[in-house]
Amino acid sequence: MAGLLAGSVARGEEVEACKGQDELLKECRKYVRKGAPDVNPSQSCCDAMNAVDLTCLCKQVTPAIAGLVDIKRVCTVAKHCKVKLPPPGSKCGSEEVPEC
């Protein structure tokens, strides 16, 4: 989800890097951004999703980042990759985690 964090850094927002964040950005951005095609993620994206520190990542999700990410695609990618997201209704930055 926060694979788009680097875009915020480019706009001058301060964002602390989380374990696995750079790889997640590289491998998964194209699968979770708004307007992304509904295709299964690559194995390298799944590997990156499984390696990222989601607790840290959720702390980094600003409204600007949330505006770039399609939370339904995040759910789809997480399911495909067998990654457990935070419980539905919990906060991930400015977003509420939906029932996936």
Secondary structure, DSSP 8 states (H G I E B T S, - for coil): -GGGHHHHHHTT------TTHHHHHHHHHHHHBTT--S----HHHHHHHHHS-HHHHHHT--HHHHTTB-HHHHHHHHHHHT---S-TT-EETTEE----
